[in-house]
Structures are given as structure tokens and as C-alpha cells.
């Protein structure tokens, strides 16, 4: 389990430098003040003295409500995390003698993964003496390239990794957008025909 990052922001009496550059709650610069005087000023506002730029000379401190600052900071982090899309690498495996039905079934899975925005790693696994027929593996990956070219880009050509032949695909956003547009048009046409 990942360790939580400790908050290293210094506030109030944790600030131990002799002088600090102080910014008032309304954003007005109060100038460079002795730390004790800055603390007294923060107390007069009923707020905290928070070090916002510790590497500056002298460090920059702002008079603010630290609890509110921390809450807003965590809220921004949560929003940023919510908006990000994690790209997964999905693997589909074939064998040199994979039949058409199995190939189509796995190819459909690869299409679903790519349409969802995930990367796909296609692997042809050679067992025993099958390794002497690398052309079968190349043919399977070439066939897969043909089926996926309308929604994906070939990231890496077929290459050997031990006893496996591997090819990687990444989703092509422009092609996927066009593919989805065509699907919508076809769907509307079929609805109009059924009415």
C-alpha cells in the first residue's frame, strides 16, 4: 500500500527563520517583517501564518485560514484525480494454430479494449516445435493489423520476445471518433428504416 505523503507546510510557530516576506489575507504585500511581528499580525486577523514559498529568500508567508487552505488543496487534488484516465495495457494471446472463431472472438476483445482507450499487446505463443513456423505467427498478427487499423495505430511491429511474438497497438483518437460517428449514422438509418 502506498505511503501517504506528509504535509511539510510550516505554520505559525513552526516557522523558525528570523524574517519573512508577509502577504495579507486580501493579497496585499506587507513587506519583510520579523517572524514574531508576522505571527502577531496573523493573530490580530484571527488567522494562521502559512509558509507558501519556503525556498525564497526570505521565505514567503501568507496570513490565511490553514484549515480552509488544506481542505481546498485536497479538494483540487481529488478533482484532478477524478478527471484523469488511467490507460491499461491489455494482452490477448494467440497460438500459431488459432482457429478463425477463436481469432475473431479475441479480436473483438481487442477492439473493445482499444475503443475504451486502453493499449493492447497481441502475443503469439509458440510451444515446442511450433517455434520453427514463425511465419504462422506473423500471418496472425498481420491479419489482426488489418482488423484493427480502423481504430488503432501499430505501436510496434511484430518482434520476438523469447518464445513469443509480440505486437503492440495504441488507440487512435481521431480514427475512433470517426468510427463512432459512422456507428451513430448507421444506428440512425436503421431506426428510420424500422419506423
QUIZIHU-V274386 format. One record per residue. RES is the residue in one letter. OMEGA is omega in degrees with one decimal (NA if undefined). Layout:
BEGIN
<<RES;OMEGA> <RES;OMEGA>>
END
This chain:
BEGIN
<<X;-177.3> <X;178.9> <X;174.6> <X;178.4> <X;178.7> <X;177.2> <X;-176.8> <X;179.5> <X;179.3> <X;178.7> <X;175.9> <X;-173.8> <X;176.5> <X;179.5> <X;-172.2> <X;177.2> <X;-176.2> <X;-178.0> <X;177.3> <X;173.8> <X;-171.5> <X;175.1> <X;-178.9> <X;-179.9> <X;-179.5> <X;177.4> <X;-179.8> <X;179.0> <X;179.6> <X;178.1> <X;-179.3> <X;-178.8> <X;170.8> <X;-174.9> <X;-179.3> <X;-179.7> <X;178.1> <X;177.7> <X;179.7> <X;178.8> <X;178.9> <X;178.8> <X;179.9> <X;175.3> <X;-175.8> <X;-177.7> <X;-179.1> <X;172.3> <X;-173.9> <X;178.9> <X;-176.8> <X;177.1> <X;-175.3> <X;-176.2> <X;179.0> <X;177.8> <X;-14.2> <X;-178.7> <X;179.8> <X;178.9> <X;178.6> <X;176.2> <X;-176.4> <X;175.1> <X;-174.2> <X;179.3> <X;179.1> <X;178.8> <X;-179.3> <X;-179.7> <X;-179.3> <X;178.1> <X;-180.0> <X;178.8> <X;177.7> <X;179.5> <X;178.7> <X;179.2> <X;179.4> <X;-179.3> <X;-179.4> <X;-175.0> <X;-176.4> <X;177.9> <X;180.0> <X;-179.8> <X;179.2> <X;173.9> <X;-179.8> <X;-178.6> <X;172.1> <X;-175.4> <X;176.0> <X;171.0> <X;-178.7> <X;-177.4> <X;179.7> <X;-179.6> <X;-176.7> <X;-178.2> <X;179.1> <X;179.0> <X;-178.9> <X;179.4> <X;-179.4> <X;178.5> <X;177.4> <X;176.2> <X;179.7> <X;178.6> <X;179.4> <X;179.9> <X;-178.3> <X;179.7> <X;177.8> <X;178.2> <X;179.7> <X;174.8> <X;-178.7> <X;176.0> <X;178.5> <X;-176.5> <X;172.2> <X;-176.2> <X;178.3> <X;178.1> <X;175.4> <X;-175.9> <X;178.8> <X;-177.3> <X;179.2> <X;-178.7> <X;-179.5> <X;-179.1> <X;176.9> <X;178.6> <X;178.7> <X;179.6> <X;179.7> <X;-178.9> <X;176.3> <X;178.5> <X;178.4> <X;177.4> <X;-179.4> <X;-178.9> <X;-175.5> <X;-172.9> <X;-179.6> <X;179.8> <X;-174.4> <X;172.6> <X;176.3> <X;-178.0> <X;177.6> <X;179.1> <X;178.0> <X;178.7> <X;-179.0> <X;171.0> <X;-175.7> <X;179.0> <X;-178.9> <X;172.7> <X;-171.1> <X;175.2> <X;-178.1> <X;-179.4> <X;174.7> <X;-179.7> <X;177.1> <X;-173.3> <X;-179.1> <X;180.0> <X;179.8> <X;178.4> <X;178.8> <X;178.9> <X;180.0> <X;178.1> <X;178.5> <X;178.2> <X;178.9> <X;179.2> <X;179.0> <X;-179.4> <X;179.7> <X;178.8> <X;-178.3> <X;176.9> <X;179.5> <X;179.2> <X;-178.4> <X;-179.1> <X;NA>>
END
